[in-house]
Amino acid sequence: MDSVSGVGVLDKSVAVLAALSEHGPLSLADLVTATGLSRPTAHRLAVALEAHGMVGRDDAGRFRLGLRLLAWGTQANAASGMVEVARPVLEGLRDRTGESAQLYVRDDGHRVCVASAERPSGLRDTVPVGAVLPVDRGSGGKVLLAWGDGPVGASMTRAEVAAIRARGWAASVGEREPGVASVSAPVLDGSGHLVAAISVSGPLDRFGPDPGLRFAEAVVAAARDLERRAGLA
């Protein structure tokens, strides 16, 4: 695998944690597949991370994220304050639309779900907190790219970025996952700088071919509400 930090063992350890975050508990064989690491390396790193409390085991002996990460995540959330403030906003958006709602932040070439409010029943799009998703697919990624300071890469043209910014939201159909649609809007600070992206997502058969027509107004309103609650506006 390519080194990101220049410290190979660190990059590989992060790859193990990212795989467990994205896929949930994994057997050693599945961890090898998910990370692309050799079996001895994946096992050595997973066991070492287990010794530090960053990886644990479930009842079936599969590797999972450890409780130490939960403690660190709680501290990070408390420091930012954004997740706690976002919770009632996401719940309100879910109740207004009847669909699952998420809050994403950008992490280099990915986006991370930092808060969510799931539809309580029926077919839904479940994105667990901590999930790491590509930033170049899905409406949440489009928003993070369009309003972010970094390059948008080859995923969007300048015209597409301009159009998304002009209307204030983005929509996607089947980009992140077949059969799933979503609508997202930016959460901005008082200077207009991007803080996060707020989204609703769900099955295409409920969202329809033009999901923005149904949900953009509610998502944009939720973004403005979150800005006010967080003291960003």
C-alpha positions in Angstrom: 0.0 0.0 0.0 1.2 3.6 -0.6 2.5 5.5 2.4 0.5 8.6 3.4 2.5 9.8 6.4 5.9 8.4 5.4 5.7 6.1 8.5 4.8 2.7 7.0 3.7 0.9 10.1 1.5 3.9 11.1 -0.2 3.9 7.7 -0.8 0.2 7.9 -2.2 0.4 11.4 -4.6 3.2 10.3 -5.7 0.9 7.4 -6.6 -1.8 9.9 -8.7 0.7 12.0 -10.3 2.1 8.9 -11.3 -1.3 7.6 -12.9 -2.2 11.0 -14.7 1.2 11.0 -16.1 0.7 7.4 -16.9 -3.0 7.6 -17.6 -3.8 11.2 -16.1 -6.9 12.9 -13.8 -8.8 10.6 -12.1 -12.2 10.7 -8.4 -12.2 10.0 -9.1 -13.4 6.4 -11.6 -10.6 5.8 -9.2 -8.1 7.4 -6.5 -9.2 4.9 -9.0 -8.7 2.0 -10.2 -5.3 3.3 -6.7 -3.8 3.9 -4.6 -5.6 1.2 -2.0 -6.4 3.9 -0.3 -9.7 4.1 -1.8 -12.1 6.6 1.1 -12.0 9.0 1.2 -8.2 8.9 -2.5 -7.8 9.4 -2.5 -10.2 12.3 0.6 -8.6 14.0 -0.9 -5.1 13.7 -4.4 -6.1 14.9 -3.0 -7.9 17.9 -0.7 -4.9 18.7 -3.7 -2.5 18.5 -5.7 -4.9 20.7 -3.0 -4.6 23.3 -3.5 -0.8 23.3 -7.3 -1.1 23.5 -7.8 0.3 20.0 -9.0 -3.1 18.7 -11.1 -5.7 20.5 -12.7 -9.0 19.7 -16.4 -10.0 19.5 -17.9 -13.2 20.7 -17.0 -14.9 17.5 -13.3 -13.9 17.8 -13.5 -11.4 15.0 -11.6 -8.1 15.3 -13.6 -5.0 16.0 -12.9 -1.4 17.1 -11.8 -1.1 20.7 -13.4 0.8 23.5 -10.4 3.1 23.9 -11.4 4.7 20.6 -14.8 5.4 21.9 -13.3 7.3 24.8 -11.1 9.3 22.5 -14.0 10.0 20.2 -16.1 11.2 23.0 -13.4 13.7 24.0 -13.0 14.9 20.4 -16.8 15.4 20.1 -16.9 17.3 23.4 -14.0 19.5 22.1 -15.8 20.4 18.9 -19.3 20.6 20.3 -20.6 20.1 16.8 -21.9 16.5 17.2 -24.0 17.2 20.3 -25.5 20.3 18.7 -26.2 18.4 15.5 -28.1 15.5 17.1 -31.5 17.3 17.5 -31.1 18.9 14.0 -30.5 15.5 12.4 -33.5 14.0 14.3 -35.7 16.9 13.1 -34.5 16.4 9.6 -35.2 12.7 9.8 -38.7 13.3 11.2 -39.5 15.9 8.6 -38.3 13.8 5.6 -38.9 10.3 7.0 -35.4 9.4 5.8 -32.0 8.8 7.5 -30.0 11.9 8.1 -26.2 12.2 8.5 -23.5 14.8 9.2 -20.1 14.5 7.3 -16.7 16.1 7.6 -13.9 15.8 5.1 -10.7 13.9 5.9 -8.4 14.4 3.0 -9.7 12.1 0.2 -12.5 10.7 2.3 -15.5 11.9 4.2 -16.4 10.7 7.7 -19.9 10.3 9.2 -19.6 12.0 12.6 -23.3 12.0 13.5 -26.5 10.3 12.2 -30.2 9.8 12.9 -31.6 6.7 11.4 -35.1 6.1 10.1 -36.6 3.9 12.8 -38.2 1.2 10.5 -38.6 0.0 7.0 -36.0 0.0 4.2 -33.3 2.6 5.0 -29.7 3.6 4.1 -27.7 3.0 7.3 -24.4 4.9 7.5 -22.9 4.2 10.9 -21.1 6.9 12.9 -17.4 6.7 12.1 -18.0 5.3 8.6 -15.3 6.4 6.1 -16.6 7.0 2.6 -15.1 8.3 -0.6 -15.3 12.0 -1.0 -15.7 11.8 -4.8 -19.1 9.9 -4.8 -22.5 10.9 -3.3 -24.1 14.2 -2.6 -22.3 14.6 0.7 -18.9 14.3 -1.1 -20.0 16.8 -3.8 -20.8 19.4 -1.1 -17.5 18.9 0.7 -15.7 19.2 -2.6 -17.7 22.2 -3.9 -17.3 24.3 -0.8 -14.0 23.0 0.4 -10.6 24.6 0.1 -8.9 21.6 -1.5 -9.0 20.6 -5.2 -12.1 18.8 -6.5 -10.0 16.5 -8.7 -11.6 14.8 -11.7 -14.9 14.0 -10.0 -16.5 17.4 -10.8 -16.0 20.1 -13.4 -15.8 23.8 -12.6 -19.3 24.2 -14.1 -20.7 21.5 -11.8 -19.1 23.1 -8.8 -20.5 26.5 -9.8 -24.0 25.1 -10.3 -24.0 23.3 -6.9 -22.8 26.4 -5.1 -25.4 28.6 -6.9 -28.4 26.4 -5.8 -26.9 25.7 -2.3 -27.2 21.9 -2.3 -26.2 18.7 -4.2 -28.1 15.5 -5.0 -26.9 12.1 -6.2 -28.6 8.9 -7.5 -26.8 5.6 -7.2 -23.3 7.1 -7.0 -22.1 5.9 -3.6 -24.2 2.7 -3.7 -26.6 1.3 -6.3 -30.2 2.0 -5.5 -29.4 4.8 -3.0 -30.1 8.5 -3.4 -29.2 11.4 -1.3 -29.4 15.2 -0.9 -26.9 17.3 1.0 -26.2 20.9 1.9 -23.2 22.7 3.4 -22.8 23.8 7.0 -20.8 27.1 6.9 -19.3 29.4 9.4 -19.9 33.2 9.6 -17.2 33.7 6.9 -18.7 31.3 4.5 -16.1 28.6 5.1 -17.1 25.0 5.1 -17.6 23.2 8.4 -19.5 20.0 7.4 -22.1 18.6 5.1 -25.6 17.6 6.3 -27.5 14.9 4.3 -30.5 12.7 3.9 -30.3 9.4 2.2 -32.5 6.4 1.4 -33.7 4.0 -1.3 -34.1 5.4 -4.8 -37.7 4.1 -5.1 -38.7 6.6 -2.3 -36.4 9.4 -3.4 -37.3 9.3 -7.1 -35.2 10.3 -10.0 -35.0 14.0 -8.8 -34.4 13.8 -5.1 -33.5 17.4 -4.8 -37.1 18.3 -5.8 -38.4 16.5 -2.7 -35.8 17.1 -0.1 -33.5 20.1 -0.9 -35.6 22.6 1.0 -35.6 20.5 4.2 -31.9 19.8 4.0 -30.9 23.4 3.4 -33.2 24.5 6.3 -31.5 22.0 8.6 -28.1 23.3 7.6 -29.1 26.8 8.5 -30.6 25.6 11.8 -27.4 23.8 12.7 -25.3 26.9 11.9 -27.5 28.9 14.3 -27.4 26.3 17.1 -23.6 25.9 16.8 -23.1 29.7 16.8 -21.6 29.7 13.3 -24.1 32.0 11.6 
